[in-house]
Amino acid sequence: MLTSIDRIMIYAVLCIISFSTIMLTSHHATGLFSMGGLLAAIVGLWVEISNKTQLEQQKK
């Protein structure tokens, strides 16, 4: 089972790869897959970070 830090790192790497793909391709060749990957990574990071703060508040 992956820990929260592992999942955050996976989403961060996906975000970096997707952003690099978008920046290195021409403006007209930007694909839907790279935009979807970036959006999924941002949503995943947001969910993981928001759940982590809620879990820390529940522990206290």
N, C-alpha and C positions, 0 to 999 in steps of 0.2 A: 504494500500500500504506500502511496506517495504522501509525503508530508506536505504541509502548506508551502513551505519554502521551495520544495521541489517543483510543485505546480506553478508557483510564481516564476521560477527560473525558466521553465518550459515556455510559459506565455511570453516572457521577456525575450527569449531567443527567437520565438516565432515573430514577435513584433519587429525585431531588428532585421530578420531575414526579409519579411514582407516590405518593410520600409526601404531597405536597400534595393530590392527588386523594383519598387516603384521609382526610386531615384535614378537607377542605372538604365532604365529603358527610356525610349523616346516618349514624348508627350502623347503621341497618337497611338502608341502600342501598349499603353498601360492596360493590363488585363483585369478582368473581373475577379480572377482567382487571387491575385496579389492584393487587391482592395478588400476582398472578403477575408483574406488571412489577417490583414491589418485590423480590420473591424473586429474579427473574432478574438484576436489577441488583446485588444483594448478592453473589450467586454469581459474577457476572462480575467484579466488583471484587476479590473474594477470589482468583479464579484469576489475574487479571492481576497483582495485587500479589505473590502467592506465586511466580509465574513470574519476575517481575522480580528478586526477591531471589535466586532460584536462578541466573539468568543473571549477575548481578553477582558471585556467589561463584565461578562457573565462570571468569570473566574473570581473576580474581586468582590 
